[in-house]
Amino acid sequence: MTPQQALPGGSVPGAAQGVGGASGPVARDMAALEPLKTVKSRWPAIIGGVLTLAMIVGLGQELLGRGLVGLSHSVPTNPLFYIVFVGLYMALPIGDYIIFRRLWGIPISGMAALIRKRIANEVAFSYSGEAYFYAWARANAKMVAAPFGAVKDVGILSAIAGNAITLLMIGLALPVGRELLTPEQLRLVWGSIAIVMATSLPFLIFSRRVFSLDRKTLWWVFMVHCTRLIANSLLVALAWHYGMPSVSLGMWLFLSAARLLVSRLPLVPNKDLLFANFAILLIGQDQELSELIAFTAALTLLVHVVLIAGFGVAALVRKVRA
């Protein structure tokens, strides 16, 4: 029997009543479903808005806390410092863009979402940037079909790559710097090494259940993260060298490795203070070094503020034009 023979006159059940002609119970059921559909379609925008607000609050707390006081200190005069600083600031978003360009083919406009991802992770709370980027990807569902697996895998691999580079730095730095550490600090370092290894092992052991991407892609993403971390350390060393040229680039490279190491040790309290003390022990010039570190941190915060304000203005202009 053909569909046209299903009912007298060749009609098909429901075919005579399209969306516009629905009536009775069917129409009421469809109307009841519309609010749920609206909420489901808008939740990425809602999450994105909430996390954007969290970024603004986080930046406000930073301004009221440390603020931009570091900008009042001696300012590096070498323009190469600022050129390298731009590369240092953009290293993380560019690394993420390379990854998601291959995974999803995102356009260059996706860089704005990746910069917001970095800012959220630094000024809001841990992994809020990944949540923001996931919401952005869902809002661009025409481009990205199933973003959760990729965002999850890339975030986990970033942490594993950071842990791997940290263990590598420990292997290189500990024989040289162990004499500069107190017995208590040395115990904290060994305890941190155990935690770093313990947090990575489950993901490696149960990788087939944890990861969504294929093994070849996972290795590629891991290598991009490792390259980005190494480049970040080199750029930090270059920036500080141009800020304090009296200290050799080799010494800054060693201190950059120590900075990466200290920043990822979970049991070490007051990481910034520990790194500053370690650096002062090695190179002296405590006031000049402290001012350079403070200036770099304040300049990063200033760029965060300018970019968040710029993104907000751009979004407002788009709404007005629409």
HUQUIPE-V876955 format. One line per field, one symbol per residue. ss: DSSP state (h for helix, s for strand, l for the rest). phi: phi as a letter, one per 40 degrees, with the letter a starting at -180 (. if undefined). burial: 1 if it has 16 or more other C-alpha atoms within 10 Angstrom, else 0. A space follows every 50 residues. Layout:
ss: ???
phi: ???
burial: ???
This chain:
ss: llhhhllhhhlllllllllllllhhhhhhhhhhhhhhhhhhhhhhhhhhh hhhhhhhhhhhhhhllllhhhhllllllhhhhhhhhhhhhhhhhhhhhhh hhhhlllllhhhhhhhhhhhhhhllllhhhhhhhhhhhhlllllllhhhh hhhhhhhhhhhhhhhhhhhhhhhhhhhhhhllhhhhhhhhhhhhhhhhhh hhhhhlhhhhllllhhhhhhhhhhhhhhhhhhhhhhhhhhhhhlllllhh hhhhhhhhhhhhhlllllllhhhhhhhhhhhhhllhhhhhhhhhhhhhhh hhhhhhhhhhhhhhhhhhhhhl
phi: .cdcccbdggcbdgccbcccbcagdcccccccccdccccccbcccccdcc ccccccccccccccccgbdccccdcdccccdcccccccccdccccccdcc cccbgcccccccccccdcccccbcadgccccccccccccbcccbcbcddc ccccccccccccccccccccccccccbcccbcdccccccccccccdcccc ddcccbdccccbccdccccccdcccccccccccccccccccccbcccccc cccccccccccccbcccccfdcccccccccccbgfccccccccccccccc cccdcccccccccccccccccc
burial: 00000000000000000000000000000000000000000001001100 11011101100010001101100001000011011011111111111011 00010100011011111111111100011111111111100001001101 11111111111111111011001000000000001001100110010001 00100000001010000100110111011111111111111111000010 01111111111111101100100111011100000000111111111111 1101101100000000000000
